[in-house]
């Protein structure tokens, strides 16, 4: 989603109203999108568009030392990644058009393009529910027609089928989605993938910033019937899902993500090698507010240090994550390992803010669910690719 709206406090919650939308909302017949047209994709191997971008990173050590980390894609990758982006469109209509704006490009840069070092990248545009539509629903403004929640799903389904028919050729594929995109992929898996031959080609489904349910004491069932929760980095055919909250701002009773069900628990897979306990996270954090992936601009990364000009920074040892189940919620607890005696920053941004400027604890670190573990997710895709090749 285009998180720049959170600098406008009155809109602070609008981006998340999607969870209140149901598949029974009015549906208007629409022409199918032609996914044979390259313009209807943000990323394709022959036309990378949004995935062909500067991903360079400044690595900032605790002592303030810095070094550059280059990045390049791998056009010879043996597997594919298929991405459905979260709520980003600022189009002033219930559903977005098929023209990519800065918000679509920014979200691909932040959440997906980096995986191009491990897989061929596929990211369709789709007519998602827009931010203005969500704002209207929140405020009770009926001047805008209700969004068509089926439209975006149908688009992604058509894009998926086009991909399978024209690009897949038996290759393994990782599904990646966040928030609205993760919800669309969840439906796609249930309706089109599980218990069908194509399931054998799914290396993993990374359903981030959404709640996937599994029966108590099990790692399969609930939201999905046969795809288990991933338990090791090299495991394939499984689900990776988590939502993030700060260690000192746990989910309140009204939190919207990670809520356990009646006889089920919300899945939390620690992306740090899918290990148990607290583990260091390999984050790629934005170095600018311009991409919209924070509620405010980052503080200086190093006291008295040189200016950082790369689009991303990596901060080894600063963040750790641990899956915590407090009975009501199961979530990835993010700890900032602050050291006031070193020159590196002790803060990260990414909270949703209330109109009065306070943190809205109910949304946790939803804005940076992906960023806090992007390097870990990249490593998982690498290991899953190796497993796929060994099993071929």
Secondary structure, DSSP 8 states (H G I E B T S, - for coil): --GGGGGSGGGTTGGGGGGG--TTS---------TTSGGGEEEBTTB-GGGSS---EEEE-TTS-EEEE-----TT-SSEEEEE--S----SSSB--S---HHHHHHHHHHTGGGGGTSEEEEE----B-HHHHHHHHHT--SS----HHHHHHHHHHHHHHHIIIIITT--EEEEEETHHHHHHHHHIIIIITTSGGGGGEEEEEEESS--EEETT-SS-TT-SS-EE--STT--SEEE---EEETTS---TT-SSSB--SSEEE----TTTT-SS-EE----EES-STTS-SSS----SBTT-----SSEEE-TTTEEEEEEE-SSBEEEEEEE---TTSSB--------B-TTS-B-GGGTTGGGTTGGGHHHHHHHHHHHHHHHHHH-
